Each structure stands twice: as C-alpha cells, then as structure tokens.
C-alpha cells in the first residue's frame, strides 16, 4: 500500500531530523514527534487487517490525527528555531501528501460500504 510506504518513509525522516533537536528535548518534542510518526503507519496497518470497513476507517482517522499532531510539532520546532525551512520542507510536503491520501481512502471506503 503506497500510503503505508510513504508513512514509513516519513517515520524514517522524523527519526533522522529529531537527531538535530537539543538533548533537553529528548523526553518531550523528540519523543512526541517519533511517537506521532510511528503511529501513522502503525494505525494504517492495524486498520487494514481489521474485519470491518468501519474499524478500518476509524484507524485511518487515528492515523490522520497523528499526522496532524506531527505536522504541528514540526512547525513548533521551526518556530522555536530548532529546525529550518530547509529541514522541514520535504517533511511537510510528505505529511500533506499522506493526509490527502488518507482522506481519499476514507472517502472511498465510506462509498464502498454505502
């Protein structure tokens, strides 16, 4: 599944970029960003193996929430000065792309289930 693969790529990018954060952020922003990132592909995967479309949609919504959290955390890092525009450019674009893909999947699943 392409959206899952992109979410996995995003998670790797987040692990790499959070190395740049100050050590005092290890238990706050760093940890929270990594947890949010891991949650996206994890919930996509968990939803896919569920036995109902309704449950799948719910897990996709959770993934979408984690994606929004992550995007917010990235922007906080930028505003604080931990990350530059260059640092976050690809990450923000990928989070937006994943968000659109998840939204599209939800719509298609709703239409399929009637």
N, C-alpha and C positions, 0 to 999 in steps of 0.2 A: 504494500500500500504506500503510495507516494507521500501522503501527508505524514504517515508514521516515520518514513525515512527522513523527511525534512525536519520533523520534530527531533529525531535522533541527532541529526547534524547540528541543529540549534543547541541541543544539550552539550555537545562537544565544544561548540563555540563558547558557550557560557562557562564551562569549566576552564577553558583557556583564558578567557578575558578576566575572570574573577581572580586570577593569579596576580593581576595588576592592582587589585584593591589593597589598601593598607591592612597590615596584620591585625589591627584592632577591630576590623570588620569581619573577621573570620567567623564569629559566632552570631553575627547579625546579617548584614547585607550579603556577604559571600554565601553563607549558609542558606539564607532565604532564596536567593537567586538560583542556586543549584537545586534546591528542593522544588521550586516552581518549574524549572526547566525539565527536571526528571519526571515531574507529574504529567506533563503534556503527552509524551509518547506512551507513558505507562497507562494513562486513562484511555487513550485511543485503543491500545492493545486489549485492555481489560473489557472495554465495551464491545469490541469486535467478537469476543468469544462468548458473550452472553447469549442466552437463548431467546431474547426478545428484542424487537426493534425499539420499544420504549426504553428498555435499560440501556441499549447502545446509545440512544440519543442523550440520555442522562449523563453517561460517561463522557460523551463528546462535549456536553455543556460544561462539565467539570474541567476538561482539558482546555476549553475556551477560557474559563475563569483563571486557570493557572497561567495561560498565555497572557492574559490582560495584566495579571499581577507581575509577571516577569517584565513585560514592557514598561510598566510603571517603575519598577525597581531599576531598570536600566536608565530610564530618564532621570530618576533621582541621582544616580551615580554621575550622570552627565552634569546635572545642575550643581552638585556638590564640587565637581571638578575632578572626580576620580577617573572618569573616562571622557575622552574627547569625542567630537563629532565623527572623526575618522574611525575611532574604536567601535562606535556603536552603529555606524551606517549599515553594514551588512546584517547585523543582528536585528535591527529594527525592521529592515525590509523583509527579512525572513519571518519574523514574528507576524507581520502584517499578512504575508502570503499564507502562512499557516492558518491564521484567523479566517481568512476568506475561504480557504479550503474546508475548514471545519464547518463553517456556516453553510457552505454549499452542501456538504454531506448531510447535515441536519435537515435541510430543506428536502433533499432527495429522499431521505429515509421517511420523513413525515408524509410525503406524497405517495411513496410506495406502500406505506402502511394504511393510508387512507384515513 
